[in-house]
Amino acid sequence: MARAARRPFHVELIKPSHYDDDGYVIQWVKAWIPSNSLATLYALTLEAAEQDALGKDVDIRVQAYDETNTVIPVRRIVRRMQKACGEGLVCLVGVQSNQFPRAMDMAREFRAAGVQVAIGGFHVSGCLAMLSALPADLREALGLGITLFAGESEGRFMDLLRAAKHRAMEPLYNHMSDLPDMEGQRMPYLPPKIARRYAPMPGTFDAGRGCPFLCSFCTIINVQGRKSRYRSPDDVERLLRANLAHGIRHYFITDDNFARNRNWEPIFDRIAALRRELGVKLNFTIQVDTLCHKLPGFVDKAREAGVSRVFIGLETVNPDNLKAANKRQNKIPNYRDMLIAWQKKRVTTYCGYILGFPGDTPERIAADIETIKRELPLDILELFCLTPLPGSADHKALVEQGVALDPDMNIYDLEHVCTRHPRMTKDEWLGAYRDAWDSYYSMAHLETLMRRAAAFGRNPKRVMEIALEFYGCFRFERVHPLQGGFVRRKIRTQRRPGCAIEHPLIFHPRRAREIVSTYSRLFVYALRVWMLYKRIRKETRNGTGLDYLDDAIRPSEPEPASDALAQVDLAGQGSEPVTAAAGA
C-alpha cells in the first residue's frame, strides 16, 4: 500500500532590513554582514523537520530570506500558505529596534491575508527584559494577532511550531528568565544558495552567549544575560567540517566578547589543528575587549586558528565618558599595547567609537579623533551615535525619567540622533559625527595607516580596501557600513508607508541619475586612494618606508607586573565581575 502524501507545513524565516532616510528599504545585490539569528532559526527548523516534530504525516518546508540582499516575495509566500490551507508560520527573526517598523509593515500584510506571524529578536526581548510595561509598538503587534517571542529559541522552537500547526500560539512567549545551555545545541547553518548572497560567502556561529559586564548602552547583557554560556570545541569542529563541503571558509564568530569565553583556548586549539590536518585556510572575525592581550597566549592562538580580523569596542578615549558608560575596564594606556599586539600578528583591527556622551561637544569630539589618529595604531574606525537602544540600561533610565525619546524606532540604528544632548544640538551632533568620518578617513591619515601597515609587514592594500568599503559606504551611499554591501538596490514599490510611491517615469530616471552620481564620485575617490596605495607600495618594496615610526607604533614602556596582574584580574572570567564589557 502506497504511503499517503505528507501535508506541507511552511516555515518562512525573514530577517528584515530597515528604511533609509528616503523611505526605501536598505538592500544590496550582496550584503556584507550575515545574520546569525537567521542561521540559527534555519538550523532549528531543519532539526524539527528531521525529527518529525509535527508528526510523520507533516512535511516541514523551510525558506530563509535576509532582506538586506533579497527582495521578500510577500505575495508568493501568501499564495504558498493559502495553497497549503494556511498550514505554516512566518517568523520575523532577529529583529532589532531599527528593523521593527519594517518587520511590522510586512507582518501587517501577512496578517491581512490570515497568515500566522511571530516576531522575535533584540527589540522584543530587550523591551520585555527592561521595561515595566509593553511599549506601544509591541501592544500594536499583539492587537494585530502577531505572536511575540522573547528569549532564545533552542529547546523551544519545536513547541512554537506545534502550537502554530494547531493554530494555538500564545500572544506572548517570554523566556527571558530561562536562557538555554549552549553545549550540544544545533549549530547555526545557512545553505550555500543563501550564503552566496553575502560577500564574501561567510559562515556565522556563536561559540558562546552572554557577557558578564555592565556597559550602560549595551543590550547584550540584558537580552543574552550576564552569565556566559558556551559551545564545546566538538560543536565548532562539526560545523566547520560540514561547511567545508560547501566551500565556506570565512566566519564571523558572533560572541560579544570571545576573550571571555571560557572555551576560547580549546576552541582555538581545535581550529588550528583542523587547519593543519586539512590544509585549509579558515579565516575568522572575532569580537574582543581591550584587555584580551593580557590573557596568556590569546593573541598567538587566535592567529594560529586563522583570526584575521578583530573588532574591539574602544567606545571613547575620554576617561569621563568611559566612567559615564560604566565601562571602567577600558584603560586608555592599554589601548596602544593591545593594538600593537594584534598588528604584530598582521591582524586587521576594527574599533567601535561612540559619539554623544554627556560631556561631548563638537570641539571635544574633533580633538579626541585627532588623539586617536596620532596615538592609536588601529585600522578601521567605526563611528556611532550614542543611542538609547531598548534593552539597555540607558534606555530604561531615560524612560523612567520621562526624557523625550524619538518614537520612530527606524532611526535607532546608531547613526541618527534619538534624544536631546545636554551640550549639543541635534545638528551639531550629526555634524560632529560626519566630520569625524571625514577626518579619520582623510587622504593624509590614510597615508599614515598605509605606512603603519607596511612597518608591520602588512600589505597596505588592506587599508585601501577598508577606505573604500567603510568610508565609501558612509560618504557616497549615505548608509552606515554595518548596514552596507555591494551595489545598492532600491525597489520602487518597497517604500515606507506614508512615503509616496513614485511613478515609474519619475523614479527610474531619478534613480539612474543617483546611481551615476554616487558611483562616479566613488570612482574618483577610489582612484585617489589607489594612486596613494601604489606610491606607498612602491616605496616599501624598494625598502624605503619600512623603518616608519610614529607615536602610535612606538613601543610603550614596560608595565609594572603588579599592574598587569591587577588588570587581568579586573577583566577576569569569574561569574561575578564588577566592570563592563568591551565590544558590545
N, C-alpha and C positions, 0 to 999 in steps of 0.2 A: 504494500500500500504506500503510495507516494506521500511524502511528508507535506503537510499543509504549508502554504506560503507564510512567511513571517511578516507580521504587520510592522510597518516602519514607524519609528519614533524619532523625529528630527530634533537634534540639538544644534542650535545655531549660536556660535560664540562670536561676539563682536567686541573688539576693543575700539572705542570711539576716539576720534580726534577732537579738535575744538575749532572755534571760529577765529578768523583773523579780524583785524580792525575794520575791514570792509564787509564782514559777514560771511565770507566764503570759508568753507572747510579747509583746514590746513592739510594738504595732501601732496604726495610726491610720486613720481614714477618709481623711485626706490627710496625708502626711508633709511635712516641711519640707526635709530635706537630700537631694538626689538622689545617686545612685550613679554616679560617672564610670566605675568599673570595669564596671558592668553595661552602660553605654552603649558602652564600648569593645569589649566582647566581642560585643555585638549587632551593631555595625558590622562587626567582623571576620567574623562568621558570614554576614552579608549578602554580604560580599566573596567568601567561599568559595562561596556559592551562585551568585553572578553568574559566577564563573569555572569553574563545574562542577568544583570541586576533587575531588569523589568520583566523577567520571565523568558522561557525558552521560545515562546511564540512571538517575541518582540525583537525587531532588528533596530538597534540604536545606530543612527546615522549622524555623523558629526561633520560640521563645516566650521571653519575658523576664518575670521577676517580681521585684519588690522586696518582701520580706516586711514591711517597715515600713508598707506601705499595701495589701498584698494577701494574702489567705489562700491559701497554697500548696496547690494541688489535687494532693496527692501521689498519691492513688488514681487520679485521672483521667490523670495523667502515666504511671503504671504501665500502665494499660489501653491508652493510646496506644502505648506501647513494645511491649507484648505483641502488639497487633494488627499491628504492623509487624515481628513476629518478632524483636524485640529490637534492631532497627536504630535506634540512637540513642545519645545521651550526655547525661547530666545533669551540668552544670557548676555547682558552687557557687563563685561568683565574688567576688573582693574580700573574702575572709573575714578579718576582724580577729580578734585574740585573743579578745575578749569574745564574738564570734559563733561561735567554733569549736565549743563544745559543742552549740549549736543546729544548726549545719551537720552535725555528726556524727550527731545524732539523726535528721535527715532522711535522711542518707546510709545509715544502717542499714536504714531502711525500703526504700529503693530497692535496696540490695544484696540484701536478703532476697527481693526479687522478681526477682533476676537482672539488674537494670538496671546498666549501666556508669556509674560515677561518677568525676568528677575534682574535686579541691578545690585552689583557688589563692587567692592573696591575701597580705596582710601577715603573717599568723601563720606560714604555711608558709615564705614567703620569708625572714622575719626569723629564724626558727629555723635555717634552712639557712645563712644568711649569718653568724650569730654564734656558734652553739653547735658544740662539737666532736662531740657525739652527739645523735641524734634524741631529743626528749623522749617521754615515754610516750604522749601523745595522738596524736602522729604515727605512732608504732610501731603503735598500735592501728588506726589508719586503714589502714596498709599490710596489717595482718593480716586486715582485712575485704575486701581486694581493691580498695580505693579508690586511685586514682591521685593522687599529689601533684604539683603543678606549682609550681615556684619560679621567679620571674622574670617578665618581661613577655612578652605573647603575640604582639606584632607580629612577623611573619615566621615564627612557629612554630605558630600555631593551626591552620592547614590541615593540617600534618603530624600534629597531635594528632587531628584529625577523621579523617584517613585511617587512622591506627592504630586508632581506635575502630571504624571501618567493618569492619576485618578482625579485630576483637576481639584486637588485639595491642598494646594500650597497655602501656608500661613502668610499673612500680610508681612510679617517681620520675623526674621531669624537672627537672633543676637547671640553669637558665640564668643563675644569679646572676653569673657571671663574664663574661657576654657580653650586655650590655644594648644594645638596638637603637637606631639613629638615629631621630629623630622626623620629620624633614622628609620630606614626601611620603607619610607613612603615612596610613592610613584614619582619618578624624576620628570621634570618639565620636558616637553617634546613638541616640536612643530615639524610637519612633513616638509620635505625639500621644496615642494612646489610653493609653499608659503614662505619658507626661509629665503628662497631666491628673490623675494621682493624687497629684501634688505640688501644694502651694500656696505661692506662685503657680506657674503652669506654667513650669518653668525648663528651661534647657539647660545642659549642662556640657561643658567641654573642658579639656584640659591643653595650654597653649601651650609648656610645657617640663616636664622631669622632672629630678629630682636636685637636690641642694643642696650647695654647696661647703664648708659649715661643720662644726662638731664638737659640737653640743649632745649632752650625755651621755644625755638622756632621749629623744632623737629616734630614730625608726626609719627616717625618710625616707632619711637619708644612707647607711644600710646596706642598704636594700632597693632604692632607685632610684639609689643611687650618689652620689658627691661630684662627679662630672663632670656638669655641666649639659648637657642635650640639648634642642634647640629645634625647634618647628614654624616654618614660614615664614608671613609675612603672607598669602600666597596661600592657604595651607591654611585659615587662620582665616576669610578672606573667603568662601571657598567654603561653609564650614559655615554662616556667618551668613545668606548669601543663601538657601541651601537650607531652613533652618529658618524663615525668614520666611514661607514659603508655608504653614507650619503654625501661624503665629501665635506662635512662640516669640521673645520679645524680652528675656527676663531670663536672665542667665547667671551661673554660678559658675565662674570660672577656677580650676582646682584646683592650679595651681602652688604648691608650698610657699612660694615666695618670688618673686613676679613681678618684684620690683625687681632681682633678679639674673639675670633672663632677658636674654640679650644682644640679643634682638629686641624688647624692650619698646617702644622708641621707634617703629620702623616698624610694629609691630602697632597701637599706639595711633593713629598717624597714619592707618593704613588704615581702622580702625574709625571714626574721626572723619570721614574723607572719605565713608565709606559712609553714615553718619548724615545728612550734608549732602545727598548725592546722592538718597537715598530718602526723606528727610524722616521718618525713623522714629526713635523714642526707644529705642534699645537701652540696656539697663542691665546693669551688671556688678558683681559682688563679687569682690575680689581679696585675696590674702594678701601682706603685705609685711613688711619688717623695720623696726626703729626708726630706721634711717638713710636710709630711702627719700627723705626730703625734701631730703637733701643732693645727690641726683642732679639736675643742672640740667634743669629742665623736667618732671621726672617727675610731680609733683602736678598741674601745669597740664594736661599732656597726658592724664593719667588722667581728669580731669574732662571734658575735651573729648571723650574717647572714650565717656563715659557711665558711668564708675565712680561708683557711688552709695554703696557700702559697702566698707570695708576692714577686714580682720582683721589685727591686729598682736599678735605674741607678746611682751608685756611680761615675762611669767613671774613677775617679782618686782621689788619696789623696794628690796630689801635687797642691798647690794653683796656681802656674804659669800655669799649664796645664788646670785647670778649667777656668782661665781667657782667655787662648788661645782658648778654645772651646766655649767661650761666655756662660758659664754655671755658672754664678755668684750666682745663687740662692742656689747652693750646698755649705753649710757651714760645713767644716770638724768637728768642735766641736759638731755639731748637730748629726753627724752620729751615735755615740755611744748611745746617748739617744733615737734616733729613733729606732735603732735595739733592744735595751733592751725593749722598749715598746712593740714590736712585740713578743720578746722572752717570756715576762711575760704572754702573751696570748697563748703561745705554738703554734705560727705560724712560719712555716719554711720560712726563708729569702733567696731569690736568689738575688745576687748582680752582676750587669754587671760592668766590669772593662776593660778599653781600654788601650792598649799599643801602643806607637808610636807617642805620641805628640811631637812637635818640640824639646822640651827640654829633652826628654828621652834619656838615654843611657842604655846599659845593666846593669851597676852598679847601676844606679839610679832606674831602674825598680826593680832589686833584693832587694834594700833597701826598696822601697815602699811596696813590697809584705810582707817583714818582719814586717813593720809597721802595715799592715792590720792584719796579724796573731797575733800580740802581743796586738793590741789595739781595734780591732773591733769585736764584737760578732755576726758575720754573719755566716750562714751555708754554702750556696753554692756560690762559686765564679766562674762566667762565664767570661772567658778571651777572648778578641777580639783584633785583629789588627786594628788600626785606618785606616778606608777605606773611600776614597772619593766617596761615592755612588752617582750615577746620581740622581739628585733631591735634593741634599744637597747644602748648600752654599759653603762648602769646594770644592766640585766637580766643581761648576760653577766658583769659583775663580781660580782654577788650569787651567781649560780650557781657561779662558780669559787671563791668564798669559802665556799661551803656555807651561806649565810644562808638561814633558813627563808622560803620564799615560799608563799603560799596556792596549793594545787594547782588550785583551781577557776578556770579561765580566764574563766568567765562574769562574774566581778567585776572583770576587768581593763578597766574601762570609764571610768576616770578620775574616778569618784565613789564608789568603795569603797576601803577600805584593804587592801592585799595583802601587806604586810610590816610588821614592827615598826619603830618610830621610836625614836631614842635619847633623846628628851626628852618624848615624849607617849605616853600610852596610846592604844589604838585608839578608845576612846570620846571621849577628849579631842580627838583629831584630827578625828573626824567631827563632834563638837560645834563645833569651831572652823570647820569647813567650812560647816556650816549657819548659824552665827552670821554668817559673812562675807556670805553671800547676804542675810540679813535686814538687815544693817547697810547694805550698799550700796544696796539697793532699798527702804530706809525711805522713808516719805512725805516726811520732811524733805529727804532727799537727792534724791528725785525732783523736788521743787520747785526745788532748785538746778540740776539737769540741765535742767529746762524753761526756767529763766531764762537759763542759759548759751546754750541753743539759740536763744532769742529774740534774745539780744545779737548773735549771728552772722547774724541774718536768716533763721533756720530756723523752721519750724513746730514748736512744742512737741508737737504731736500725735504725732510720731515717737517721742518719749520715752514717751508713754503706751502706744503700741503695743509698744515694747520691754519695758516693765514687764510688760505682760500676757502677752507671748509667753515671755519668758525667765524672769522670776521666777515668773509664774503656773504655768509648766510644772514648775519645780522645787518650788514650795511646795505646789501643790494636786494635781498628778498624780504627784509624787514620782519624776520622771524628769528627767534632765539635758536641757536644751533642745537640745543637739546630737542627741539621740535623739527629739526632740519632733515634734508635729504637731497637727492639729485633730481633736478628738473621739476619745478613746481607745477602742479596741475590744479586748475580751477574749473569746477563743473558749474556751468551757468545756472542750472536749476537747483543746485545744492547750496542754497543761501539761507542764512538765519531768518526765521520768521520775523516779520517787521521790516526786513530789507526788501526792496523791490527786486523782482526777477526781471532783468533787463531783456529787451527784445534782442533776438539774435543779431540783427543788423547793427545794433549798438554795442552789444557785448563783444562779439568776435573781433571787429576792427580795434576796439579799445584794448582788448587783451593782446592782440598782435603787437600794437604799439608798446604795450607794457613789457612784453617779452623782449622785443628788440632793445628797448631802453635798459632793462635790467641786465641782459647778458652782454650787451656791448660795453657797458660800464664795468661789468665784472671782467670781461676780456682785457680791457685796458689795464685794470688793476692787476690781473694775473700776469700780464706781460711785464709789468714793472717788477713784480715780485720774482718772476722767473729770471729776469736780467740780473737782479740782485743776487739770486742764488747762484747763477752761473759765474758771476765775478768772485763770490766767496769760495765757491768750489774750486775754481781755477787757482786761487791763491793758496788754498790749503793743499792742493795736490802738488804745488810747487814747493811745499814745505814752509812757506811764509804763512803766518797767521796761526800756526799750530801752538805757538807759545803765548797765545792770547790770554790775558789775565785781567779781571776787574774785581771790584769789591764783592760781587755776588759769588764768584767761584774761588776766591782766595780762601785757603783753609783757615778754619777757626782755631783759636787757642784750645788746647785740651781741656775738657771739662773735668772738674774735681769728681773723683769716683763716688763720693758720698752723694753729690747732687744727682748724678746719673742714676744711682740706685733708687734714690727717692722718687725720681720722675717715673721710672719703670713701675715702681710700686703704686704710684698715683694712678696710672692707667692700667693697673694690673687686671688680671682676669678673674678676680673674685666675684662672687654673685652680688655683692652689695657695695659697689664703688660709689664715690661721692662726687664725681665730676661728670662732665657732658661729653658726648661723642663727637668726633670729627667726621666729616664726610656724610652728614645726614642729608 
